[in-house]
Amino acid sequence: MPLVHVNGLSLNYELTGPGGAPVVAFSNSLGTTMAMWDGVAPRVAERYRVLRYDTRGHGGSATRDESCEILDLAGDLRNLLDILGIERAHLVGLSLGGMTMQALAAAEPERASSLTLMATAAHLPSESMWNERAATVRATGMAAIMEPTFQRWFTPGFAERSPAVFVPIRDAFAACNPAGYAVACGAIGRMDLRPVLNRITAPTLVVAGRDDSSTPPAMAEVICEGIPQAELILLPRAAHMLAVERPYPTASHLLAFLDRHMS
């Protein structure tokens, strides 16, 4: 996959789908790679141009072990869009990716044709908890937090029901650079996007998993209250990593929304 240099970092990205079609940009969650969208992106790419990339410090994208903010992550995507000559895109993000997309859509509303926010929040306390998690992975590696993370990410029994899907996600998490993960934890801990949600002008779809304990539906409702043109879908039998666990309904809801706002 190609690499581009953005903000002094090399970012790994993939661009697929029909040339000339509207662009849909996907941003991944904490501790994953762009492959987390494998169950959704190919369906979208049948009629949209799909841009996927690895968030800095994840997958094939470089790590810079210094403090950054959610707005910096949004800036990475903005500059990637600029390099690729993409003026506007439909923005789709899950968890950390959803935070990144909120920040970009609030800072530069004209860049977002639409906004889809999955299993995410505008504010996710507490900062001390995120700092503790960052310290843990720095000291002992990703394995130290793997079990509790996957208990939150998926509904009970998913690993046994769908090992072909679960194992690559587990392996990517285990391979995540601890410094890149820790830096992202710090950005989440300091984030509070609630005061800028009203700057988002794009039509917005918010998707929450009914069984998500990490970013429960109440956090999705806060986002909907803050964004003028937001609608909410509650996805049953889905925890935090809903695009992985329930890719078909996720893609169906996303495509229906995109088709209503195609530009």
N, C-alpha and C positions, 0 to 999 in steps of 0.2 A: 504494500500500500504506500502511496506517496506521503512524503513529509514536507511540511512548509515551516518556515521560521517566522514565529509570531511572538512579539514582545520578548525577544531574546531566547525563546524556547522553540524546539522543534515539535510540531504537533502532527500526529498520525491521523489521516483522514481517508475517507472513501466517498466517492461520488458516483452514484448509479442512477439508472432510470432514463427515460427518454429525454434527449436534448431538447431544450426549448420549453419544456414543461415547467410549471411553477415549482419552486424549490421548497422542500420540507427538510428542516435541519433538526437532527436528533442529538440530545445531550445526555450522557450516561450518569448513572448514580455513583455515589461514593463506593469505592471498592470493586468496581466493575470496569469493563471496557465497552467499546461500541458494540461488541458481540451480544450484549444483553438485549439488543433490539432485533436479534435474528428471527424471532417469531413474528415480528410486526413489519419491519422495514421492507422485506421483499414484496409483501402485498401492496404496500404504499408505492413502491417503485414501479409497479405495473403501469401507473399513469401519472406519477409525479417524479420529479428529479429529487433524489434522496441524498442528503449530505449527512454522513455520520463521522464523528471524530472522537478520539480519546481525550478526555479532560486532562489537563496538565498533571503529571505525577501518576498517571494511570495508563495501563496498556503500553502502546508504543510511543506515547508522548513523553517528553522529557520532564524531569523533576528539577525544580529549583527549591532548595531547602531554606526558604525564607518566608516570612509572614506574607500572606496575601488575603484579599477580601473577595467576597462574592462578585463585586463589581470588576475586579481584575479578571476573574474567570469569564465574565460577560465580555470583557474587552478582548480576551483571546478569540472568542467566537466572532465578535464584530470584525476583528482584523482578518480572520480567516475568510469571512464573507467578502471583505474588501479585496483580498488577494485573488479570490476566485471570480471576482467581478459580479458578485451577487448583491444587488441593492436591497432587495426585500426577500423575506422568506417566511414560511409558516414555521413557527418555533415550537418544538416539542421537547419536553424534558421530564425526567422522573427523578424524584428525590433531590439530590444535589443538582442534577441537570435541570429540574424544575425551578430551583432557586436561581440558577444561572440565567434561565430564560426570563424569569420575572424581572431580574435586574436589568437585562438588556432591553426588554420591552418598556420598562419604566424610564430608563435613561435615554433611549432613542426610539420613541414610539413609531417613527416612520419606517423603521427596519422590519417591523412585524406585520405581516399580512394577516396572521392569526396567531393565537397562543394556546397551546395545550399543555396543561400542568397535571402531572400524574404523581400521586403518592408523595406530596411535597408540602411545604409550609412556607409562610412568610417570616416566621420567627420560631426557633426551635431551641428553647432553653433546656438545660442551663449551660452557660459558658464553662463553668467548672467541670461539668460532666464531660464535655467535649475535650477539655484540656487533659482530664484524667485518661480518657481513651487514647488521645494522642501520645501521652507519656507511656502508656502501656505498650503500644505497638512499637514505639521507639526502643523501649527497653527489652522487650521479649519477642517481637515479631507479630505477624498477622495471626498466627495460630492461636495466640492467647485470647483473641476475641471472636474466633470463628464460630464456635458453638452458639453462644447467645445471639450473635448476629443472624445466623440462619434460622434460629427459632422465631425471630421477629420478621424475617424476610418472607417466609413461606408458611402456608397452613400445614397443620400436622399431617404427616404421611406423604408430602409431596416428593421428597427425595426418593422414597420407595416406589411411588407411582410413576415417576418420570425421571429415572436416573440419567437418560441420555441428555436431558435438558439441565438437570441439577448439577451433574459432575463438571461440565465446563464452567459454570458459574462459580462453583466451589474452587476449582483450580485457578481461575483468574483472580479470585479474592486472595488465595494463598500466595499467589505470585505478585500481588500488588506491592509496589515500593513502599515500605513503612514510612519513609520521609514524606513521600507524596500524599499518602493517606493522612498523616498527621497534620500536614499543612492545610489540607482541605478541612479537617476537623476544626482547626482554629478558625477558618473562615466561616464555617457554619455557626460556631459558638458565638461569634461576634455579630452575626447577621441580624438585622431587623428591617425587613422590607415593608412592614405595614404602613409606615408614613408615606411611601411612594406608590402604593398600589393604585391610587386614583389617577396617576399619570399614565397608566396603561390604557390605550385607546383601542387596541385590537380586540376583535371578538375573541372570547376566551372560553375554552372548555376545561373544566377541572374534573379530574377522575380520581376517586378515592376508593380504596379497598375497604369493604365492610369489616374485614378482620385485621386491619392494619393497626398495630399497636405503636409503631414508630411515628407515623404521621396520620393519626386517626381522622375520621370524617369531620370532627369538629374543627380541625385545622384547615381543612378544605373549605369549610363554611366561612371561616375568617377571610380567606382569599376572595371568595365570591362576594362577600359583603364589601370588600375594598375596591374591586374592579368593576367599573360601570357596566360592562357588557360580558358578564360571566354567567355560565350555566354549569350545574353540577350533576355528575353521574356517580352513583354509588354502585360499585361492581361487587356482586355477591361472590362468596367463596374465593376471596382474594385477600392476601395480606400485602406487605409492603412492595414486594417485587412483582406487582400485578401484571406488567407487560411480559414477564417471563412465565409466570404461573398461568395466566389466562390470556395468551396472545391473540386468540381468535376474536373474542368479544372486544378486547382492547383495540385491535386493528379495525374492527367493524365500526365501533363508535368513533374512532379517529377519522376514518375515511368518510363517514357520513357527515361529520363536522367540516372536514376539509372541502368536500364537494359543495357544501353550502356557501363556502367562502373562497372559492377558487379565484385566484387572480395572478 
